[in-house]
Amino acid sequence: MQLTPDLLLRAYAIGIFPMAESRVDPELHWIDPDMRGILPLDGLHVPRKLRAKIRRGLFEVRCNTAFEDVIQGCAEPAENRPDTWINPVIETLYNELFEMGFAHSVECWRDGQLVGGLYGVSLGAAFFGESMFSRATDASKVALVHLVLRLKKGGFQLLDTQFTTPHLSRFGAKEIPREDYRRLLTKAVSAQAEFYSGGVSEEELEAFLQSTTQTS
């Protein structure tokens, strides 16, 4: 059966998502973890040094201006990630979801160059984070903080991280059982939210940072 954007959205609505074994593997596999990673939108942790970097505005943060470049950045090998689960089929599908208004990117730019970011899928008031990348120190972390700000501003209820990693756990991500996740998912996808891709004032950013938990 050929995977289409509509089928992909239906899969997200019931809690499953596709991955490839590697960049060169043309096959996709449906993933439905026993334990699901989420990042509570009211429980974001922002380390002290990162908080200071965000305040200094070292990156220009944009949304949805270079989605295709972001997914390509996430697919490229990195020092801590020699291979990736993002194959050309996934790239094509998610670019189509972006054109349909269901996929979004948060991008960090410096000196006119894209140096990091993330992308994911929105459905109702649920956002499914897919992948992130950095070509400059902390760029993906800054993008994650700005993602949570925009999700809260847009009325989202759920940020699905699929899995947890030490990196995400530092920001407050946690694992919950599949049954608990599906209850949250059902409620979120039936609600309405709008991904906020506009600008954020210094005052608004500072108020958001003050509302998060500072860690060392």
C-alpha positions in Angstrom: 0.0 0.0 0.0 1.4 3.4 -1.0 1.8 5.8 1.8 0.1 9.1 1.1 -0.1 12.4 3.2 -3.7 11.7 4.1 -2.9 8.2 5.3 0.0 9.6 7.3 -2.3 12.0 9.0 -4.7 9.2 9.9 -1.8 7.3 11.4 -0.8 10.2 13.6 -4.3 10.6 14.8 -4.2 7.0 16.2 -0.7 7.3 17.6 1.6 5.6 15.1 4.3 7.1 12.9 6.7 5.8 10.1 10.4 5.4 10.2 13.0 3.9 7.9 15.9 1.7 9.1 18.4 4.0 7.4 18.8 6.8 4.9 19.1 4.3 2.0 16.4 1.9 3.1 13.4 2.5 0.8 11.0 0.6 3.2 9.0 2.4 5.9 8.0 0.8 9.2 5.1 1.8 11.5 6.2 2.6 15.0 3.9 2.3 18.1 6.1 2.4 21.2 5.0 0.9 24.5 6.3 4.0 26.2 5.8 7.4 24.4 7.9 10.5 24.8 6.2 13.8 25.5 7.3 17.2 26.5 4.7 18.9 28.7 4.2 22.4 27.4 3.9 23.8 30.9 6.9 21.8 32.1 9.7 23.1 29.9 13.2 23.2 31.5 15.7 25.7 30.1 19.3 25.5 31.2 20.8 28.7 32.6 23.5 29.1 29.9 21.0 28.4 27.1 18.6 30.9 28.6 21.3 33.6 28.5 22.1 32.7 24.9 18.5 33.0 23.9 18.3 36.4 25.5 21.3 37.6 23.6 19.6 36.8 20.3 22.6 35.0 18.7 20.2 33.4 16.2 17.4 34.8 14.1 14.5 32.5 14.6 12.1 32.0 11.7 9.3 29.6 11.0 8.2 27.9 7.8 10.6 29.8 5.6 12.9 26.9 4.7 11.1 23.7 5.5 12.7 21.6 2.7 16.2 22.7 3.9 15.4 21.8 7.5 14.3 18.3 6.6 17.4 17.9 4.5 19.5 19.1 7.4 17.9 16.6 9.7 18.6 13.8 7.1 22.3 14.6 6.8 24.9 12.6 8.8 26.3 14.3 11.9 29.1 13.5 14.3 26.7 11.9 16.8 24.4 10.5 14.1 26.2 8.8 11.3 23.0 7.5 9.8 19.4 8.7 9.8 15.9 7.3 9.6 14.8 10.0 7.1 14.8 8.5 3.6 13.7 10.2 0.4 10.2 8.8 0.7 9.8 10.5 4.1 11.3 13.7 2.7 8.7 13.8 -0.1 5.8 13.0 2.2 6.6 15.6 4.8 7.2 18.3 2.2 3.7 17.5 0.9 2.4 17.8 4.4 4.1 21.2 4.6 2.4 22.3 1.4 -0.9 21.2 2.9 -0.3 23.2 6.0 0.2 20.3 8.4 4.0 20.4 8.8 6.1 23.2 10.2 9.7 24.2 10.7 11.4 26.3 13.3 14.7 27.6 12.0 17.8 29.2 13.4 19.7 31.5 11.1 23.0 33.3 11.5 24.6 35.7 9.0 22.0 34.6 6.4 22.8 30.9 6.8 20.5 28.2 8.1 22.4 26.7 11.1 19.9 24.6 12.8 16.2 23.8 13.3 13.5 21.3 13.7 10.3 20.1 12.0 7.1 18.4 12.9 3.5 17.8 12.2 0.4 19.5 13.6 -3.0 17.9 13.9 -5.7 19.6 15.9 -4.0 20.7 19.1 -1.3 18.1 18.9 2.2 18.6 17.6 4.5 15.7 16.7 8.1 16.6 16.8 10.0 14.7 14.1 13.7 15.6 14.1 16.2 18.4 14.7 19.7 19.4 13.6 22.5 21.8 14.4 25.3 23.2 12.4 26.1 25.7 15.2 26.3 25.1 18.9 22.9 25.1 20.6 20.9 26.0 17.5 18.5 23.1 17.7 18.0 23.8 21.5 17.1 27.4 20.8 14.7 26.1 18.1 13.1 23.7 20.6 12.5 26.5 23.1 10.9 28.7 20.4 8.8 25.8 19.3 7.3 25.4 22.8 6.7 29.2 23.0 4.8 29.1 19.7 2.8 26.0 20.6 1.6 27.6 23.8 0.8 30.8 22.0 -1.2 28.8 19.4 -3.3 26.9 21.9 -1.6 23.4 21.5 -2.1 20.8 24.2 0.4 18.1 23.4 4.0 18.0 22.2 4.8 14.4 21.2 8.6 13.7 21.1 8.0 10.0 20.1 10.9 8.9 22.2 13.0 10.4 25.0 16.7 11.0 24.9 19.1 12.4 27.5 19.0 15.6 25.5 15.2 15.9 25.5 15.0 14.8 29.1 17.1 17.8 30.1 14.3 20.0 28.7 11.6 18.2 30.7 10.6 15.4 28.3 9.3 12.2 29.9 7.9 8.8 29.0 4.3 7.8 29.5 2.5 4.4 28.8 0.9 4.0 25.4 -2.6 4.0 27.0 -2.0 7.3 28.7 -0.6 8.8 25.6 -3.6 7.8 23.5 -5.9 9.5 26.0 -4.0 12.7 25.7 -3.8 12.3 21.9 -7.5 11.7 21.5 -8.3 14.9 23.4 -5.7 17.0 21.6 -6.5 16.0 18.0 -10.1 16.8 18.5 -9.3 20.3 19.7 -8.3 23.3 17.6 -5.0 25.1 17.6 -3.0 27.2 15.2 0.8 27.0 14.7 2.1 30.5 15.3 4.8 31.4 12.8 5.0 35.1 13.4 7.5 37.2 15.2 8.0 37.3 19.0 8.8 40.5 20.9 11.7 40.7 23.4 9.1 41.3 26.1 7.1 38.2 25.1 10.2 36.1 24.9 11.3 37.2 28.3 7.9 36.5 29.9 8.0 33.0 28.4 11.4 32.3 29.7 10.4 33.5 33.2 7.5 31.0 33.1 9.9 28.0 32.4 12.0 26.1 35.0 15.6 27.1 35.1 18.1 24.3 35.4 21.9 24.4 35.8 
